[in-house]
Amino acid sequence: HVQLVESGGGSVQAGRSLTLSCAASGFIDNNYCLAWFRQAAGKGREAVATLDVDGSTSYTVVVEGRFTISQDIDKSTLTLEMNNLVPDDTAMYYCAADREAALYRACTVGDDRYDYDYWGQGTQVTVS
C-alpha cells in the first residue's frame, strides 16, 4: 500500500529557506499526481504545489517564485524547496498522491475535482 512520510519541517526566521521531503513507497506505477498541501491553524487546507506525471508543475499564487516542487530521479522522494519564507507560510505541510487526478488531467492547484487518496502525516513549518 502507498505510504508517504514527510520530514524537514522546523522553525525558521522570515527570509530563510527550508526543504521538505516526502518519502514515497508502495506506488504500483508512476501514474500519480503528487502534491504538497498546507493547513494553518484555524484555516482550511490549501494546495501549495502539484507535480504531474509529465513533469509539469503548478503553484498557488502566493508561493510562486519562492517554492519549487520536484521529485528525485528514482521517484522515491518528493521535495518542496521553500525560499524567502514569510510568517504566512506557517502551517502543517502534507504531501499527497492521487491516481485519478493524474488520469483525468486534474493535477493542478485549484482543480478540486478529485480528492487525494493518499496522505502523509504532516510536518510543521513555523516562520517568525
N, C-alpha and C positions, 0 to 999 in steps of 0.2 A: 504494500500500500504506500501511497505518497506520504512522505514526511518532509516538512520544511522546518528548519531550525535557524532562527535569526541570532546574530551576535553583532557586537561592535558599538552598541549604544553607550551613552555616557553623558557626563555633564561638561559643557564647554562654554567658553565665553563667546559672545557675539563676534562675528568676523572670522572665527576659526572654522576648521573643517573636521568632518567625521566620515568614516566609510563604514557602512553597514554591509554585512554579509548574510546570505541565506543559503545554508547547505541543503541541497535538494536530493532526495532519493526516492526510488520507487516508481519513477515515471516509466510508462510502458513504451513510449517513443518520445520524439522531440516536439510533438504537435500540441504544445500547451502555450497559452497566453500567460506570461509571467508579469507580476506587478508588485509594486510597493504601495501600501496604503498607510495612512496615519490617522490617529484619533487623539485629539487634545482633550484634556479634562473638561467635561461638561459639553462637549461638542460631538457632532456626528462624525462617522468615519468618512474619509475622503481619499480618493485615488490620487496618488502623487506622480507615479510614472508607470508606464507599461512597456513591455518588450514583446513584440510579436514574433511568430515563427520565422518570418523572413528577415528578422533583424531590425525592423522599423520600430521606432520608439515614439512615445508621446509623453507630455508632461503637463501637469496643472500649471496655469499661468504664473502663479506666484513663485514657483521654483525653477522655471525655465531659465537656462543660462547659469544656474547655480548647481543643480543636481544632474547627475548622469547615471542612468541605469545601464547595466551591462551584465554579460554572462561570460564565465571563463570558457576556454576552448573545449573542454570536455563536458560542458553544460551541467556541471555538478554544483556550481555556486553562482548565485545571483547576487550582484553587488549594487549598492546605491552609494555613489560618491556624492557627498554633500559639502559644498564650499560656501564661504561667506554666510555662515549661519546667522539667523536672526532669532530673537525671542519667540516670534510667532511660529517658528519651526518646532517648538517644544511639543512633544507628543509621544505616544506609543506608536512605534512603527512596526508594520506587519508585512511579510511577504506572502504572496498568494499565487495560486495557479488555477487554470481552468481550461478544459479542452474545448468546450462549446464556444467560448469567446474566440478561440483561435479558429475553429472550424467555420463559424459564421461571421468572420471578419468583424468582430466586435471588440478587438483588443486595442482599445483607445481610451484614454482618460475622458470621462464624461459619457461613455457608452455604457449604460446600465442595463442593457437587455438581459444579461446573464449574470447570475450570482456566481461568484468564485467558489469552487468546490473545496479547495484545499488552502489551509491557512497555517501559518506558524504561530508560535505562542506570543510573539512580540518582543521588542527591545525598546527600552525607554531612551529618549533623547531629550536632554534638558539644556536649553540655551539661555544664558543670563547676561 
